[in-house]
Amino acid sequence: MNRPPEMQHPPAIWLPVQGRAQVILPYNPADRSANPRWLRDTLGERIQIEHIGRGVWEVVRSHADDLLAACVDRFGPGGTTLITDAAQQQKCGTACQTGNPDNALRCVCQCGGENHGGVAGNWTMRDSFAIQTTITRRIFIV
């Protein structure tokens, strides 16, 4: 999973569609343990943090709200980038895919006639449904 380019400048928090939240914090070469210590002080001693390289840490996504509030307190308003990804799926059933192509404009399924009477184009087949997933990324400066 590639990190978003907006996450290159610390501090930044990324909430991908799946998996743990990732945070990048400013590096302090004089105190290499400053960031994990701050994360534990902020989120609790029992929090599981994992350094995944290049100054990026992973934490359980349920702590994202607390982490964001702590970043705003530490770095000030407008100092933290928050990146959220959301997935949306559309389904298209066999009634559409096997329908008369001349009636595509009357299609009422989620494909809007794109798959009517034919192959499911750039959609993924799952059982008798065609599914298309789109990811929406939103970026906030908090």
KASUL-V260748 format. One record per backbone hydrogen bond with DSSP energy under -1.0 kcal/mol. CO is the residue of the C=O (numbers start at 1). NH is the residue of the N-H. If there is no record, write none. Layout:
{{CO & NH} {CO & NH}}
This chain:
{{4 & 7} {5 & 8} {11 & 81} {12 & 24} {13 & 83} {14 & 22} {15 & 85} {21 & 59} {22 & 14} {23 & 57} {24 & 12} {28 & 31} {31 & 34} {33 & 37} {34 & 38} {35 & 39} {36 & 40} {37 & 41} {38 & 42} {39 & 43} {40 & 44} {44 & 47} {50 & 58} {53 & 56} {55 & 25} {56 & 52} {57 & 23} {58 & 50} {59 & 21} {60 & 63} {61 & 64} {63 & 67} {64 & 68} {65 & 69} {66 & 70} {67 & 71} {68 & 72} {69 & 73} {70 & 74} {71 & 75} {72 & 76} {76 & 79} {80 & 142} {81 & 13} {82 & 140} {83 & 15} {84 & 138} {86 & 136} {88 & 134} {90 & 132} {92 & 130} {93 & 97} {94 & 98} {96 & 99} {96 & 117} {100 & 103} {101 & 104} {103 & 106} {104 & 107} {109 & 112} {111 & 114} {115 & 118} {120 & 123} {124 & 131} {126 & 129} {129 & 126} {130 & 92} {131 & 124} {132 & 90} {134 & 88} {136 & 86} {138 & 84} {140 & 82}}
